[in-house]
Amino acid sequence: MRSDALRLAKSAQGPTEAENLLREYVQARILGSLHESRAFESLSFVGGTALRFLYALPRFSEDLDFSLETPENYKPAQWLKKLKRDLEFQGFDVAITFNDKNIVQVAWVRIADLLFPASLAARREQKLAIKLEIDTNPPSGARLERKMVTRHLLFGIRHHDLSSLMAGKIRAMLTRPYAKGRDWFDLLWYASQIPPVEPNMALLSNALAQGSPVHESAIQASEWRGALAAKLDSLDFAALQADVSPFLERREDRVALNEITLRTMLRRSQPKWI
């Protein structure tokens, strides 16, 4: 409910945390509506927000990313229509747009009169925006699991398993034309698990092959550590820390994004690449 979201924002330790908490509350409501629509019979939940909701990644995330696993009964327009009704019933002033013209289909959920009463905007018309992306042609090889989530409400999710989520993260890091501190922080989180998580190599191989332009040589999945290590020479570590810092539960965690820590992580299995 809108009133619950505003109470949550008021309890925060500063405006950055308040906005993160507001966004995450709305994300949970969106996921709950998709669960009720049985959208996860077609979709799986992927990306950084999936890590946050399913595995307690200690950083907040902005977007909701999905992979189309089962095209039968894929009805995004119907799901979004229900989502708008649900959010309006919960007291939110919401507008939803949807673009299904590309392989990665995009919906925007924009909520008015929320940031201003939470003292996070100077004007009442400023909106909280959450992007939903659906990859309708995902690479094959993902392993799927189901889990019940109890963040703000109870709902069920179909999602990529942890090693498949890691493969998706590595693919993004290797194919993105710019560096994101949030990506490198997530990679450190995977390495910190006991035992450390290793990527789903079948999915990573298919994803890299799919993501490489025909005029370029595809990066081999087995070379992912070396390929990432090669990027360290050109990274601006202060910029990485600045990128991730507003989303961290513990701001001091940003100092982990330094060259020594990252090289040590990538050296762990295959020192010949560093």
Phi, psi and omega per residue, in radians:
M1 nan 2.628 -3.130
R2 -1.020 -0.719 -3.122
S3 -1.098 -0.656 3.089
D4 -1.141 -0.705 3.127
A5 -1.084 -0.748 -3.128
L6 -1.193 -0.664 3.069
R7 -1.080 -0.698 3.122
L8 -1.079 -0.767 3.133
A9 -1.109 -0.673 -3.130
K10 -1.168 -0.417 -3.122
S11 -1.447 -0.104 -3.023
A12 -1.305 2.762 3.084
Q13 -1.642 1.217 3.111
G14 1.916 2.866 -3.030
P15 -1.174 -0.580 -3.128
T16 -1.146 -0.806 3.100
E17 -1.131 -0.657 -3.140
A18 -1.058 -0.770 3.131
E19 -1.171 -0.699 3.079
N20 -1.049 -0.754 -3.124
L21 -1.180 -0.706 3.099
L22 -1.058 -0.843 -3.111
R23 -1.070 -0.772 -3.098
E24 -1.159 -0.605 3.085
Y25 -1.084 -0.793 3.129
V26 -1.161 -0.682 3.069
Q27 -0.976 -0.772 3.132
A28 -1.079 -0.698 3.118
R29 -1.145 -0.656 3.088
I30 -1.112 -0.830 3.141
L31 -1.097 -0.666 3.106
G32 -1.107 -0.697 3.102
S33 -1.156 -0.729 3.102
L34 -1.097 -0.656 3.067
H35 -1.051 -0.800 -3.141
E36 -1.127 -0.534 3.110
S37 -1.381 -0.068 -3.094
R38 1.102 0.540 3.128
A39 -1.128 -0.477 -3.082
F40 -1.390 0.073 2.881
E41 -1.319 -0.369 3.103
S42 -1.868 -0.644 -2.999
L43 -1.809 2.787 2.847
S44 -2.192 2.600 -3.104
F45 -1.535 2.275 -3.088
V46 -2.404 3.065 3.013
G47 1.556 -3.070 -3.062
G48 -1.116 -0.616 3.128
T49 -1.207 -0.543 3.037
A50 -1.111 -0.746 3.082
L51 -1.032 -0.710 -3.126
R52 -1.129 -0.887 -3.061
F53 -1.292 -0.615 -2.988
L54 -1.677 -0.497 -3.029
Y55 -2.253 0.224 3.047
A56 1.038 0.661 2.993
L57 -0.922 2.253 -3.032
P58 -1.425 0.724 2.981
R59 -2.520 2.601 3.074
F60 -1.385 2.839 -3.093
S61 -2.419 2.744 -2.993
E62 -1.717 -0.825 -2.977
D63 -1.781 2.865 3.023
L64 -1.991 2.096 -3.068
D65 -2.012 2.438 -3.095
F66 -2.387 2.687 3.069
S67 -2.078 2.311 3.114
L68 -1.428 1.913 -3.093
E69 -1.704 -0.617 -3.045
T70 -2.300 1.720 -3.048
P71 -1.084 -0.436 3.105
E72 -1.031 2.383 3.112
N73 1.113 0.474 3.055
Y74 -1.412 1.903 -3.011
K75 -2.348 1.130 -3.036
P76 -1.081 -0.687 -3.133
A77 -1.072 -0.689 3.114
Q78 -1.163 -0.737 3.137
W79 -1.111 -0.733 -3.103
L80 -1.220 -0.568 3.071
K81 -1.109 -0.759 3.081
K82 -1.143 -0.701 3.133
L83 -1.022 -0.759 3.124
K84 -1.073 -0.769 3.104
R85 -1.069 -0.762 -3.099
D86 -1.089 -0.816 -3.106
L87 -1.174 -0.650 3.085
E88 -1.137 -0.696 3.104
F89 -1.087 -0.542 3.136
Q90 -1.466 0.069 3.021
G91 1.714 0.096 -3.111
F92 -1.563 2.496 3.018
D93 -1.609 1.740 -2.923
V94 -2.148 2.503 2.976
A95 -2.230 2.416 -3.106
I96 -2.237 2.285 3.033
T97 -2.085 2.707 -3.083
F98 -2.528 2.287 3.094
N99 -2.090 1.972 -3.116
D100 -1.913 0.411 -3.051
K101 -1.474 -0.290 -3.085
N102 -2.003 2.950 3.115
I103 -1.061 -0.762 3.009
V104 -1.588 1.840 -3.106
Q105 -1.483 2.497 -2.981
V106 -2.231 2.292 2.981
A107 -2.088 2.508 3.040
W108 -2.035 2.241 3.023
V109 -1.868 2.021 -3.096
R110 -2.079 2.206 -3.060
I111 -2.054 2.118 3.123
A112 -1.617 2.898 3.058
D113 0.945 0.751 3.077
L114 -2.238 -0.830 3.119
L115 -1.155 -0.683 -3.112
F116 -1.138 -0.898 3.119
P117 -1.157 -0.326 3.061
A118 -1.520 0.110 -3.130
S119 1.086 0.618 -3.126
L120 -2.016 0.081 3.132
A121 -2.610 2.623 -3.118
A122 -1.430 -0.384 -3.097
R123 -2.199 2.490 -3.092
R124 -1.096 -0.500 -3.072
E125 -1.390 -0.164 3.098
Q126 -1.127 2.431 -2.967
K127 -2.042 2.582 2.933
L128 -1.489 2.163 -3.075
A129 -2.054 2.321 3.093
I130 -2.227 2.228 -3.127
K131 -1.696 2.377 3.010
L132 -1.965 2.230 3.099
E133 -2.091 2.334 3.116
I134 -2.138 2.001 3.071
D135 -1.442 1.920 -3.081
T136 -1.545 -0.027 3.078
N137 -2.387 1.085 -3.064
P138 -1.294 2.711 3.040
P139 -1.148 2.641 -3.138
S140 -1.415 2.860 3.032
G141 1.943 -0.085 -3.135
A142 -1.225 2.522 2.993
R143 -1.743 2.279 -3.023
L144 -1.874 2.545 3.072
E145 -2.387 2.922 3.053
R146 -2.180 2.532 -3.096
K147 -2.644 2.541 3.002
M148 -1.583 2.388 -3.105
V149 -2.004 2.430 -3.141
T150 -2.182 0.765 3.097
R151 -1.741 1.825 -3.112
H152 1.315 -0.556 3.043
L153 -2.769 3.042 -3.092
L154 -1.785 2.220 3.072
F155 -2.726 2.793 -3.128
G156 -1.818 2.572 -3.070
I157 -2.342 2.386 2.836
R158 -1.712 2.396 -3.001
H159 -2.651 2.869 2.968
H160 -1.211 2.496 3.071
D161 -1.218 3.045 -2.974
L162 -1.094 -0.717 -3.133
S163 -1.197 -0.569 3.088
S164 -1.260 -0.658 3.051
L165 -1.079 -0.678 3.107
M166 -1.139 -0.695 3.089
A167 -1.040 -0.727 3.104
G168 -1.106 -0.688 3.113
K169 -1.123 -0.790 -3.127
I170 -1.125 -0.719 3.096
R171 -1.007 -0.783 -3.140
A172 -1.096 -0.742 -3.113
M173 -1.150 -0.599 -3.101
L174 -1.433 -0.387 -3.074
T175 -1.893 -0.250 3.119
R176 -1.221 2.388 -3.123
P177 -1.377 0.031 -3.139
Y178 -2.495 2.838 -3.112
A179 -1.724 2.431 3.083
K180 -2.096 2.268 3.096
G181 -1.053 -0.568 3.138
R182 -1.120 -0.632 3.095
D183 -1.101 -0.843 -3.093
W184 -1.186 -0.606 3.066
F185 -1.106 -0.756 3.131
D186 -1.092 -0.680 3.123
L187 -1.106 -0.694 3.059
L188 -1.113 -0.654 3.119
W189 -1.089 -0.778 3.090
Y190 -1.004 -0.763 -3.103
A191 -1.191 -0.414 -3.101
S192 -1.456 -0.168 -3.134
Q193 -1.228 2.729 -3.133
I194 -2.065 1.951 -0.131
P195 -1.263 2.844 3.099
P196 -0.994 2.515 -3.125
V197 -1.396 2.444 3.021
E198 -1.988 2.565 -3.069
P199 -1.249 2.666 2.983
N200 -1.201 1.811 -2.984
M201 -1.204 -0.577 3.106
A202 -1.117 -0.797 3.124
L203 -1.151 -0.759 -3.126
L204 -1.068 -0.757 3.131
S205 -1.068 -0.802 3.138
N206 -1.158 -0.674 -3.127
A207 -1.171 -0.730 3.133
L208 -1.190 -0.682 3.095
A209 -1.115 -0.694 -3.135
Q210 -1.217 -0.569 -3.034
G211 -1.558 -0.064 -3.099
S212 -1.639 2.220 3.062
P213 -1.017 2.640 -3.044
V214 -1.122 -0.427 -3.113
H215 -1.527 -0.004 3.124
E216 -2.000 2.687 3.059
S217 -1.345 2.277 3.127
A218 -1.217 2.457 3.024
I219 -1.267 2.316 3.107
Q220 -1.355 2.394 -3.105
A221 -0.994 -0.661 -3.104
S222 -1.154 -0.238 -3.093
E223 -1.767 0.260 -3.010
W224 -1.071 -0.668 3.130
R225 -1.125 -0.816 3.129
G226 -1.101 -0.691 -3.139
A227 -1.138 -0.695 3.092
L228 -1.236 -0.688 3.115
A229 -1.043 -0.626 3.138
A230 -1.132 -0.453 3.137
K231 -1.316 -0.346 -3.067
L232 -1.080 -0.558 -3.095
D233 -1.079 -0.475 -3.066
S234 -1.870 0.112 -3.081
L235 -1.389 2.499 2.988
D236 -1.726 1.765 -2.988
F237 -1.224 -0.532 3.053
A238 -1.120 -0.685 3.112
A239 -1.181 -0.665 3.090
L240 -1.064 -0.778 3.139
Q241 -1.124 -0.687 3.134
A242 -1.163 -0.598 -3.141
D243 -1.158 -0.764 -3.027
V244 -1.513 -0.435 -2.980
S245 -0.933 -0.777 -3.103
P246 -1.139 -0.255 -3.059
F247 -1.807 -0.034 -3.054
L248 -1.469 2.468 2.997
E249 -1.144 -0.680 3.118
R250 -2.083 1.865 -3.050
R251 -1.012 -0.516 -3.118
E252 -1.138 -0.293 3.134
D253 -1.151 -0.290 -3.101
R254 -1.116 -0.443 -3.088
V255 -1.178 -0.284 3.085
A256 -1.143 -0.359 3.133
L257 -1.453 1.365 3.085
N258 -2.363 2.848 -3.012
E259 -1.089 -0.714 -3.097
I260 -1.103 -0.823 -3.120
T261 -1.097 -0.775 -3.091
L262 -1.204 -0.688 3.105
R263 -1.160 -0.667 3.115
T264 -1.096 -0.735 3.130
M265 -1.071 -0.807 -3.081
L266 -1.315 -0.380 3.114
R267 -1.380 -0.320 -2.909
R268 -0.927 -0.728 -3.073
S269 -1.708 -0.579 -2.976
Q270 -2.438 1.404 -3.032
P271 -1.087 -0.350 -3.107
K272 -1.111 -0.321 -3.086
W273 -1.498 -0.224 -3.064
I274 -1.808 nan nan
